[in-house]
Amino acid sequence: RRHSVRWERRSRATAMDQHTSIATLLLLGVATLAQGACANEWQLESPTDEATYPQAEVGSAEGDFLRVAQDRFQTITMSLRLRPGFERVDTTVCPTLEVLSTDGHALPAESTEACQVDAGGARFRLGQIVDQTIRSRVLSALMRGHSITFRMRLTDAGYREAHFSLNGSSQTLLQVLGEDVRVESTRR
């Protein structure tokens, strides 16, 4: 009888260890997936010659891309490109965007300017640098936020979201704008 009690305790301990291991693996997997959904870092694409300007780009876990660039007129634009495939953006409606802070609250980031939409994505004009200052709610939110989500209507009458991390966006975007440029949030 003593032998069977010892065997039963050992079996229970082994089963509990297996359950604990499985639970740990599941939690690690969920944490990794949640982090992976917005884990990509912003990258700076340096100019290749005097005719080009630096650009900041980040990819999503789903394969979409978000790029912020400056042109020769010091206009700052943000371009959203969907992953290659069959999904097409409805070109009659601009995508909406929401920037979340690190505590999960939405930052004011409404785009006050119209966007240009094509089947593969959209381009937003964020503002223009004048006297070393740019006024843009969206750009300010991009530099202070934790993540950005775009919501868009598709040509097949469905909807889709694209999520991007804003980890490292502030430093990278300052390199695109220029270290001496101030970013101010506009008010409605």
Steps between C-alpha positions, in 0.01 A plus 500: 500500500785739579644438156174587320461828700857602407434414134173695504674810649776475240240471219314806630823699525598401146155592368515837681847566355368423153199730549726776633734457202213511254350808668840673497549423131152628418558824694836552330341437162218748563747762628721447197204531261375814672846652489552385140184676384675832552862404570668636187730797558509814293789512254666800340564483127786739434507702180693342215589831337437874536165475319344270762407553863502263798189291563375307804330167447346228712341170402213322667484135602249454214738637233360853462733802494481853639742767378553863602702713259601858429512644149701786352230750603531383863156344486462196726285212377400164643437208264316180589558202268310174538676167467495359148194289434138515397376762748435841346416823680177676407629817332189704585569509876817599688614254766455615859781482751533471876820547700511343846720619784698260719210489750251407224327836460442646155711804417349783296613413149215579266626581156363839401624470143363276230698197401578350164372144476586233248421129499821413687483756780486869582719806533438771760646851499613566858620856460787719389810617683499881526761686706627173650150412627231263376146500635337161476277309741575172323878547498498605867296189589731276293795624704329461839286193447541128550316366194294615204205324340357578158147392415402487135212391285585248230359482148316177585299694764702350784718682751859448603737632763876552482696527826847650543731544795628845582802365690795717405287728280586823681877479450468370144247767400723773645774379268259533205385847604836632614626520857415873534138469382227541763179300471187669634158347528230713336171564674154468354 
